[in-house]
Amino acid sequence: MRLKKSLGWLLVGLLAFVLSGCGTQLNTKKYVQSTTPTLFFHGGGSNYHAEEHMVDAAKKAGVTNTVIRAMVDKRGHVKLVGTIKKGAINPIVEVNYANNRQLNYRKHGQWATNVVVALQKQYQIKNINLVGHSLGNISLIYYSLENAQRTDLPKVRKQVDIAGHFAGLDFKGVPASIQQPANLKLNAAGKPNHMNATYREMTKLRRTLPKNQIQILNLYGNIGGHTDGTVPNVSSLSLKYLVANRAKSYREKQFTGKLARHSKLHSNPQVDRTLIQFLWGK
């Protein structure tokens, strides 16, 4: 009986070891060896599981062995689950919002700030990278809106926006402040011909985003008809007008095919490779 019990605990320990990625050999030749954490923010109606495909791809590639979670309750309180050991290489933080359908965009900025503050308090971090999918991009934008001029918080170094709806959502029933305007078009600078209330608020970044600090990669899908099936490309591409004039660099990349659909982009191997190279490639 004792032998069976011991074997059971041994198997549990081995499973935890495998799941933590501790057995993965880091690829020091291909990827930077940095202690900067990268935070992943999921989309609306979702949770941290939507981030796992991208995170697992990074682990398998040899980017990192360290993944923790930041669990954000409905009041915005943060609980960190797991540990980033001192000197851990390229740690990843999977952010999980209990209220995953919040359409008050300022709340997203407050919650993202709470996550960063919790990490800073626990680990004294100096820099961060940010990744968002769908509604998760609002956390990235409103985090910068809320904290662009603060010098006491970690500096954002790299940002990946995936399937963002910056100019609005083209859905019936959403508040007018986030509804995508009809007949939306962009000029060469990415400026929309019509702006809803939240986009107008976002344009403050054109004056406040730290100058030449953040490298930004904007990824979007086109399954035909200039849409990812949920968000029109015109809304995703309107990010350019908000940040390109102040970002250290700004780049866009389109994906096509079945896995370019809105809900599939975060589990698209091509997206994984692009994201990994941008964030951590030497």
Residue, then its C-alpha position, 0 to 999 in steps of 0.5 A: m500500500r505504501l509502495k503504491k502511494s509513493l509511486g502515485w506521488l512520484l507520478v504526480g511529481l513527474l507530471a507537474f515537472v513535465l507540465s511546468g516545462c522544466g525539462t525543456q532545453l532553452n535555445t540560447k542561440k536563437y532567442v534572447q536570454s532576458t528576464t523581461p516578462t511577457l504578459f498575455f491577455h485573452g479575448g472577450g468571453s474567454n480565459y487563459h486557456a486561449e493563451e496556452h497554444m501560443v505559450d506552449a509554442a514558445k516553451k517547445a521552441g526553447v524560449t522559456n521554462t517559466v510560466i505563471r498566471a495572474m488571476v484577476d477577480k471581478r473586482g480587479h484584485v490580482k492573485l499570482v499563481g506560480t513563481i518566477k525564480k530569480g534569473a528566470i529566462n523570458p518568463i511568461v504571465e498568462v493573465n486571466y480575467a474573471n469578468n471576461r465580458q467587460l465592455n467598460y474599456r477603462k476597467h481593462g486598463q485598471w486591471a492590466t495596471n493591477v497585474v503589472v503592479a503586482l508583478q513589480k511588487q513581487y519581482q521588482i521587474k523593470n521592463i515588460n512585453l505585452v500580447g493581446h488577442s481580440l478584447g485583450n488588445i484593449s488592456l494593452i491600449y488602455y494600460s498605456l493610456e493610463n500609465a504612459q507618463r508614469t516613470d515608476l512602472p516597468k517600461v513596455r518594450k514590445q507589444v503584439d496586437i492580434a485581431g484587435h477591434f480598435a476602431g470599434l465592433d461591428f455588432k448589433g447591440v454593443p454600446a455606441s461608444i464602441q460600435q464601429p462607425a458605418n462606411l469606415k475607411l482609413n487614410a494612408a496614415g491609418k486614420p479612420n474617416h469616422m471615430n466612435a467615443t473610445y477611439r477618440e479617447m485612444t487618440k491621446l496615445r498620439r501625444t502620450l505614448p513614450k517616444n521611440q520606446i515600444q516596438i509594436l507588431n499588429l497581426y490580423g486575419n483575412i479569410g476573404g472580404h477583408t475580415d477575420g470573420t468577426v472583426p473587419n480588417v479596417s478596425s484592426l489596421s486603425l491601430k497604426y494611426l494611434v501608435a505609429n508616429r511615436a512607436k520605436s517601430y510599427r509593423e503589420k502582418q496579414f494571415t490568410g486561410k482557415l486558421a486566419r479566422h478570428s477565433k483561430l488566430h491564437s492557435n495558428p502555428q504561423v502566428d506562433r512563429t511570427l510572435i516568437q521571432f518578434l518577441w524573443g528572436k536574436 
